[in-house]
């Protein structure tokens, strides 16, 4: 029996894998232009990092983490999200002792044991950006604008931004108490009742219809904000509006992690079925202290690469992406001596900056030309015994069918010139 990829995972294969690479580049381009530096953290971390940073009451920690004991008896966990690892790295290496805010971006795999379905996988790829060391509404707005620009740069038009605030440590206790009073009166299972006592905001994030049906009259955090949080949120909203970013206020929006405070947001798309979120984030001013560090306010986001590809697919943007050429030039050698010379010519073309491939396996003219057509190349270079004797090769325009003999010494410059047109 042939081995299969584990349930809830999938392989990125050409040409869609090229789209995934392009998505990562496009989503992080605005961040790189803004001076954010790249950070790469381990795929696995000390389990305590996520228990403390993400929160014991979250589904991620209580149900979804891939946790194992290594040969040294240490409890380690495959990272289920990126922010806790980035903050840990900042604290461990003292980046917060330099210029603030510390601005970082990352790109990598995350792992959660979830119920596998379209758009929700157990191994998935995210790009993320974090800014630590400043409590400033302009920083929140900067990150949101950059994420919106990343989606727009891919040609997506169906991505919507939902915006909310979760208050701060001054005003949230009163809201928490009001919400708990409301939730205790509902018909909830025992596990959810326990969650009401630990972190009632998590109950608002419960996706089960039987729970959501009872939450219609739940108190809203916007009705319990202190003046500082109201002013902060209004400034974020004003900066987004001034930047031309359209958003929808969603007073019930709660992210699935414990560390969020104040600004919280989500990017959603209608073409993904039940999993509508393509990215999201928010402010996490208390996370550093939760990890044993100093006061270090922060804000950031994570955007899903696989879900963004699905959104592009839903909008019909992948048809032209997947048809893109794999190479520009395809070599067709006919005979052993021609194969050796073609290998050197293809190497020379690549070193000159052209995308080039050739036929392997001793195929005849018909089979090799099929390979040329499938490669998406604009030109084929055909080299046979007569061509070698004449010191030239046949350069064929695969779109028009025109074919001309070009001296071997002039092939590289001739193709560079033609491909520039």
C-alpha positions in Angstrom: 0.0 0.0 0.0 1.3 3.4 -1.0 1.9 5.7 2.0 -0.3 8.8 2.1 0.1 12.2 3.7 -1.4 12.3 7.3 -5.0 13.2 7.6 -5.6 17.0 7.7 -2.5 17.7 5.7 -1.8 18.1 2.0 1.1 18.6 -0.4 1.7 21.8 -2.4 2.4 20.7 -6.0 3.2 22.7 -9.1 1.7 24.8 -10.5 -0.4 25.7 -7.3 2.7 25.6 -5.2 4.1 28.5 -7.2 0.9 30.4 -6.4 1.5 29.7 -2.7 5.0 31.2 -3.0 3.7 34.2 -4.8 1.0 34.7 -2.0 3.7 34.6 0.7 5.7 37.2 -1.2 2.7 39.5 -1.8 1.4 39.4 1.7 4.8 40.2 3.2 5.9 42.8 0.6 4.1 45.8 2.4 5.7 44.7 5.7 9.2 44.5 4.3 8.8 48.0 2.8 7.9 49.3 6.2 11.2 48.2 7.7 10.1 45.0 9.5 12.9 42.5 9.9 12.6 38.7 9.3 12.6 36.4 12.3 12.5 32.6 12.2 11.8 30.6 15.4 11.9 26.8 16.1 9.0 24.7 14.8 8.7 23.2 18.3 8.9 25.1 21.7 8.7 24.4 25.4 5.0 23.4 26.0 4.8 26.0 28.8 5.3 28.8 26.3 1.9 28.1 24.6 0.1 27.1 27.8 1.0 30.5 29.4 1.0 32.6 26.2 -2.0 31.3 24.3 -4.1 30.4 27.4 -5.2 27.2 29.1 -8.9 27.9 28.4 -8.4 28.1 24.6 -9.3 25.3 22.3 -5.8 25.5 21.0 -4.2 24.5 24.3 -6.9 22.3 25.7 -7.7 20.3 22.5 -5.5 21.0 19.5 -1.8 21.1 20.3 0.7 18.4 19.1 2.6 17.8 22.3 5.2 15.2 22.9 8.0 14.2 25.4 11.4 14.2 23.9 14.2 11.8 24.8 15.4 14.1 27.5 12.0 14.0 29.2 11.1 17.6 28.1 7.5 18.4 27.1 7.6 20.1 23.7 4.9 21.3 21.4 4.7 21.9 17.6 3.9 25.6 17.4 0.1 26.2 16.9 0.6 29.9 16.3 3.5 32.4 15.8 3.1 35.3 18.2 4.1 33.6 21.4 7.3 32.3 19.8 8.2 35.7 18.4 7.7 37.4 21.8 9.8 34.7 23.4 12.6 35.3 20.9 12.5 39.1 21.5 12.7 38.6 25.3 15.4 35.9 25.2 17.7 37.9 22.9 17.1 41.3 24.5 15.7 43.0 21.3 13.4 45.1 23.5 16.5 46.8 25.0 17.2 48.5 21.7 15.1 50.7 19.4 11.4 50.5 20.0 9.1 49.3 18.6 10.8 46.1 17.6 9.2 45.3 14.2 9.4 41.7 12.9 7.8 39.4 10.3 7.8 35.7 9.9 6.6 33.0 7.5 6.2 29.3 8.5 4.3 26.2 9.4 1.8 26.0 12.2 0.2 22.8 13.6 -3.2 22.2 15.2 -5.1 18.9 15.7 -8.4 20.2 14.3 -11.4 18.6 12.6 -10.0 18.5 9.0 -12.1 20.3 6.4 -11.7 22.6 3.5 -9.7 25.7 4.7 -9.0 24.1 8.1 -5.9 21.9 8.2 -3.7 20.3 10.8 -0.6 21.6 9.1 -0.9 25.1 7.6 1.3 28.0 6.6 1.0 31.5 7.9 2.8 34.8 7.4 2.8 37.2 10.3 4.0 40.5 11.5 4.5 41.8 15.1 5.4 45.2 16.5 6.5 45.3 20.2 7.3 48.1 22.5 4.8 50.9 21.7 1.2 51.4 22.7 0.1 53.6 19.8 -3.1 53.5 17.7 -1.0 54.4 14.6 0.9 51.1 15.0 -2.3 49.2 15.1 -3.5 51.0 12.0 -0.2 50.5 10.2 -0.4 46.8 10.6 -4.0 46.6 9.5 -3.3 48.8 6.4 -0.4 46.6 5.4 -2.4 43.5 5.6 -5.2 45.1 3.5 -2.6 46.2 1.0 -1.2 42.7 0.8 -4.6 41.2 -0.1 -5.2 44.0 -2.6 -1.8 43.3 -4.1 -3.0 39.8 -5.0 -6.0 41.2 -6.8 -8.5 40.1 -4.2 -11.6 42.2 -4.0 -13.8 40.0 -1.7 -11.8 40.3 1.5 -13.7 42.2 4.3 -12.2 43.7 7.4 -14.0 43.2 10.8 -12.9 45.5 13.6 -13.5 45.5 17.4 -11.9 46.4 20.7 -11.6 44.2 23.7 -10.8 46.9 26.3 -7.9 46.9 28.7 -7.1 45.6 32.2 -8.8 48.7 33.6 -12.2 48.3 32.0 -12.4 44.6 31.1 -13.1 43.3 34.6 -16.5 45.1 34.7 -17.4 43.7 31.3 -16.1 40.2 32.3 -18.4 40.2 35.4 -21.4 41.3 33.4 -20.7 38.7 30.7 -20.3 36.0 33.3 -23.7 36.9 34.9 -25.3 36.6 31.5 -23.6 33.3 30.6 -24.3 31.6 33.9 -28.1 31.8 33.2 -27.7 29.9 29.9 -28.2 26.2 29.1 -24.6 25.2 28.6 -22.7 22.0 28.9 -20.3 21.4 31.8 -17.1 22.2 29.8 -18.5 25.5 28.6 -19.7 26.4 32.1 -16.1 25.9 33.3 -14.9 28.2 30.5 -17.3 30.8 31.7 -15.5 30.9 35.0 -12.0 30.8 33.5 -12.3 33.1 30.4 -15.9 34.0 29.5 -14.8 35.8 26.3 -13.9 32.4 24.9 -17.6 31.4 25.0 -18.4 34.2 22.6 -16.0 32.6 20.2 -17.9 29.2 20.4 -19.0 28.3 16.8 -21.6 25.7 17.8 -25.1 26.8 16.6 -26.7 25.8 19.9 -24.4 28.1 21.8 -24.6 31.0 19.3 -28.4 30.9 19.4 -28.3 31.8 23.2 -25.8 34.7 22.8 -28.1 37.1 21.0 -28.6 39.3 24.1 -25.0 39.0 25.5 -23.5 42.3 26.8 -21.1 44.0 24.5 -17.6 45.1 25.4 -18.1 48.4 23.6 -20.7 49.3 26.3 -18.1 48.9 29.1 -15.0 50.7 27.7 -13.1 53.2 29.7 -12.5 56.6 28.2 -8.9 55.8 27.3 -10.0 52.7 25.3 -12.8 54.6 23.6 -10.3 57.3 22.5 -7.7 54.7 21.4 -10.3 52.8 19.3 -11.6 55.9 17.7 -8.1 56.9 16.6 -7.5 53.5 15.1 -10.8 53.8 13.2 -10.0 57.4 12.0 -6.6 56.4 10.7 -8.0 53.4 8.8 -10.7 55.6 7.2 -8.1 58.3 6.3 -6.0 55.5 4.7 -8.9 54.4 2.5 -9.3 51.1 4.3 -13.0 50.0 4.5 -14.0 48.1 7.6 -17.1 46.9 9.5 -17.5 47.4 13.2 -18.2 43.9 14.8 -18.8 44.3 18.5 -19.0 40.5 18.9 -15.6 39.8 17.3 -13.4 37.8 19.7 -10.2 36.2 18.6 -9.4 32.6 19.7 -6.4 33.5 21.9 -6.2 34.8 25.4 -3.6 37.4 25.0 -5.6 40.0 23.0 -6.4 43.5 24.4 -7.9 46.6 22.8 -7.7 46.4 19.0 -8.8 43.1 17.5 -9.6 42.4 13.8 -10.3 39.7 11.3 -10.1 39.5 7.5 -12.9 37.3 6.1 -13.8 36.1 2.6 -17.1 34.6 1.5 -15.6 32.0 -0.9 -14.2 29.7 1.7 -17.3 27.9 2.9 -17.6 27.6 6.7 -14.1 28.8 7.3 -14.4 32.4 6.3 -11.4 33.9 8.1 -8.3 34.4 5.9 -6.3 36.3 8.6 -6.5 38.4 11.7 -4.8 39.7 14.8 -4.8 42.5 17.4 -3.1 44.1 20.3 -1.6 41.9 23.1 -0.3 44.3 25.7 0.0 41.8 28.5 1.7 38.9 26.7 5.2 39.8 27.6 4.4 39.7 31.3 2.6 36.4 30.9 5.9 35.0 29.5 7.9 36.4 32.4 9.1 39.5 30.6 8.8 43.2 31.3 5.9 45.4 30.3 6.1 45.4 26.5 3.0 46.3 24.6 2.6 44.7 21.2 0.3 44.3 18.2 0.4 41.9 15.2 -1.4 39.7 12.8 -1.1 36.3 11.1 -2.5 35.7 7.6 -3.3 32.2 6.3 -1.5 31.3 3.0 -3.6 28.3 2.2 -6.9 30.2 2.9 -5.7 33.1 0.8 -5.0 30.7 -2.1 -8.6 29.3 -1.7 -9.9 32.9 -1.7 -8.0 33.6 -5.0 -9.4 30.4 -6.4 -12.9 31.5 -5.5 -12.4 34.8 -7.3 -11.1 33.1 -10.4 -7.6 34.6 -9.9 -5.7 31.3 -10.2 -6.6 30.5 -13.8 -4.1 32.9 -15.2 -1.6 32.3 -12.3 -1.5 28.6 -12.9 -1.0 29.1 -16.7 2.1 31.1 -16.1 5.3 29.8 -17.8 7.5 27.4 -15.9 10.5 28.3 -18.0 11.3 30.7 -20.9 13.5 28.4 -23.0 13.4 24.6 -23.6 16.2 22.7 -25.1 15.6 19.8 -27.5 18.8 17.8 -28.1 18.8 15.1 -30.8 21.6 12.6 -30.3 24.3 12.0 -27.7 26.8 14.7 -28.7 23.9 17.2 -29.0 22.8 16.3 -25.5 26.2 17.1 -24.1 26.3 20.4 -25.9 22.8 21.3 -25.0 23.5 20.7 -21.3 26.3 23.3 -21.5 24.1 25.7 -23.4 21.2 25.4 -20.9 23.7 26.0 -18.1 24.9 29.1 -19.9 21.4 30.4 -20.4 20.6 30.0 -16.7 23.7 31.7 -15.6 22.7 34.6 -17.9 19.5 35.0 -15.9 17.0 33.1 -18.2 14.7 30.3 -17.0 15.6 27.3 -19.0 15.1 23.5 -19.1 15.8 20.7 -21.5 14.5 17.3 -22.6 16.0 14.4 -20.6 16.0 10.7 -21.2 16.9 10.5 -24.8 13.5 11.4 -26.2 13.0 11.8 -30.0 12.0 15.1 -31.6 8.2 14.5 -31.2 8.4 13.6 -27.5 10.8 16.4 -26.7 8.6 19.0 -28.5 5.7 17.8 -26.3 7.8 18.5 -23.3 8.6 22.0 -24.7 4.9 22.7 -25.1 4.0 21.5 -21.6 6.8 23.6 -20.1 5.1 26.9 -21.1 8.4 28.1 -22.7 8.3 30.8 -25.3 11.2 29.4 -27.3 12.6 26.0 -28.1 16.2 25.5 -29.0 16.6 22.4 -31.2 20.1 20.9 -31.7 20.8 17.9 -34.0 23.9 16.5 -35.7 23.6 18.8 -38.8 23.2 21.8 -36.5 26.3 20.8 -34.6 28.3 20.4 -37.8 27.2 23.9 -38.9 27.9 25.4 -35.4 24.3 26.6 -35.0 21.0 25.6 -33.5 17.4 26.1 -34.5 15.5 28.6 -32.4 11.7 28.1 -32.6 9.1 30.6 -31.5 6.5 28.2 -29.9 3.7 30.7 -30.3 4.1 31.6 -34.0 6.0 28.5 -35.1 8.7 30.5 -36.8 12.1 28.8 -36.7 15.5 30.2 -37.6 19.1 29.0 -37.4 21.2 30.9 -34.9 25.0 30.5 -34.4 25.7 28.7 -31.0 27.9 31.5 -29.9 25.0 34.0 -30.3 22.1 31.9 -28.8 22.2 33.5 -25.3 22.2 37.1 -26.6 19.6 36.3 -29.2 17.2 34.8 -26.7 17.8 37.5 -24.1 16.9 40.1 -26.8 13.8 38.3 -28.0 12.5 37.8 -24.5 12.9 41.4 -23.6 10.4 42.4 -26.3 
